[in-house]
Amino acid sequence: MTSDTSETGTQTPTTDFPAVDQAATGSFLPNPMLATDSEAPAAGSDTAAAPATKQEEKKEPFKVIEEQLELFRDRNDTRYATVMIGGVNHNFEIGCKDFNEAVKRMFYDLAGKTPSPADLTELNENLRFKARHFGPTLDIYNRFANDNGEIYIDLCKDGQAIHITKDGWDVVKNPYVKFIQYPHMQPLPMPKKGGDFKEILKFFNIKRDDDKILILTWILVAVMARISRAILILHGAPGACKSSTLSLIRQTLDPSSQMLTYAHKTANEAAVYLVANAVATFDNLTNLSKDVENILCMAATGGGISKRKLFSDMDSVILQFKRSVILTSLDVPTKASDLLDRAIAIELDRVQGKRLLDDELEREYAAKLPGILGGMCDTLSRMLTLRDRVTVTDLPRMADYALWACAGAMALGYSEEDFRKAYSRAALRVQNDVLQQEGLAKILLDYLDKRGDTSDFVANVWSDLIAHAQQCGFPVDDIPKGASPLSRALKKFIPLLEVMGWKVEFSESKRKGREVSFRKITPTSITPASPEITEPAAEAVTPPVQPTSIEEAPKQDSVIGRPEDAASVTPILPPVSITPAESDGWPQPQQSVQGLANPFLPHVPAESDNDEHEADITNNAAPEGEGDPYELGD
């Protein structure tokens, strides 16, 4: 975080709540003109600012108000003001509805009336100017903040936030990091010391054992606001409690008056929603538009869009975001490789036995949530400590996420290898499912199985696929309209085809066209494997925790669906996973199946302007430039 002020002092830890006021204990140097707790009215007072002195009464009311504001701007040049109301610091964008309401109240307390609209507009323009030219540039956070190796989680209540360090956690008041709150945001409960984070698994019907480690680590890494985070896809048959699971995760991390939403139709709508939600949740999806898919990719790795502020002028506003995203659907709702590269798909099982009513589930989870939240904070503290112990070097595409998730797994009592195996298997399952649904993939695999190893110009392969589809009764419309579109499609299929046992390689572009070769390799096996998650060494966690095998989770009774017989346990289907043929480590790109291409880091050969020669060979070739609107890096 960049600031023109230096941070001094330390936070005073508390074992009992209420929270410590960070500004009062010295870790935040307030603006000299910003009200302090000693100047603020007593708790519960309706007065928005300290009573004016005789000297202040002689000043213009707006001058008194301005002296109580801390002005700053963010990296997108959005101007903000920090105002203390009732002893609590609030951060508002200058000129927004809530800021204007606060100024009106302060003005009323000073002058006995509300300001005129013209005077309020003039004040806002003056404050915006000073914030830009004289205020510091600071980061503004939504619910989660990471700074100086520490984590803050905004409780959205009385200025309190959870402060997590390597030494533990406490609740503090008025932290120095700048949180912004939107009207839909709801408060988190006060976390309880000594809780058990893994108790959250009792409320989820996860189908495979090794997916439990994925969902636990996803929740932990979701609070790391500065890094890229994987998109969580929850899918399963009707009755698998996908919406309930989504709602419970949101309630744990970022409760809102609108817990679930449907996918927005336009990129602008999706971007506005992402800016206002620290955890973006999209429920019951069937498909996604390409624009929304690209916005979700940017949400995972960081990005933004620029749009006109008003239709009547040329001013623009930048909507920038990096968010945790959760989707639910019956099946994986997209075939877009760029989105799947950034996703973790977890299948939920149908409820076995008697279901709980929604209000019963909510009451039971609300009673457990303080302990679950406290256990999560304990685990996050250990995760900060263990991050430097992670030894993985051959990282997947979502490298930062994988590193922190490995640390989270170790903090939970598992090992790096446990997470790596579960992560790779989940990726392979998704890619195999997508490949089986692709019409082009079916035609291509049937063509290759009958022809065997082959190497030819892409244009000739395109012609052969057309003839093969017509001869064998496949829909010809599933084949791209030309050699160049086929080339782009094949590049996206490279990691998927390796799962099915075919190595695809492209030659350098030539004047007569580009060649593509298909070589048969040993396919990755897809078999019901016995659980391979191992217990970690005792020294893997500091402070020591009781090692827990991932097989223990199914022994717990599921809260969402309980058997009629209270003594029985909800049955769990045997885990089905995909195991690489030789190595369970992170697979490397451009290798044979013995070192399978990483499903989260597909090797896509660079596009070349010479691809147009491939299109020129065919009569109905599509023009260049019809690929993805943009490629996103980490």
Secondary structure, 3 states (H helix, E strand, C coil): CCCCCCCCCCCCCCCCCCCEEHHHHCCCCCCCCCCCCCCCCCCCCCCCCCCCCHHHHCCCHHHHHHHCEEEEECCCCCEEEEEEECCEEEEEECCCHHHHHHHHHHHHHHHCCCCCHHHHHHHHHHHHHHHHHHCCECCEECCEEEECCEEEEECCCCCEEEEEECCEEEEEECCCCEECCCCCECCCCCCCCCCCHHHHHHHCCECCCHHHHHHHHHHHHCCCCCCCCCEEEEECCCCCCHHHHHHHHHHHHCCECCCCECCCCCHHHHHHHHHHCCEEEEEEECCCCHHHHHHHHHHHHCEEEEEECCCCCCCEEEEEECCEEEEEECCCCCCCHHHHCCEEEEEECCCCCEECCHHHHHHHHHHHHHHHHHHHHHHHHHHHHHHHHCCCCCCCCCHHHHHHHHHHHHHHCCCHHHHHHHHHHHHHHHHHHHHHHCHHHHHHHHHHHHHCCEEEEHHHHHHHHHHHHHHHCCCHHHCCCCHHHHHHHHHHHHHHHHHCCEEEEECCCCCCCCEEEEEECCCCCEECCCCCCCCCCHHHCCCCCCCCCHHHHHHCCCCCEECCCCCCCCCCCCCCEECCCCCCCCCCCCCCHHHCCCCCCCCCCCCCCCHHHHHHHCCCCCCCCCCCCCCCCC
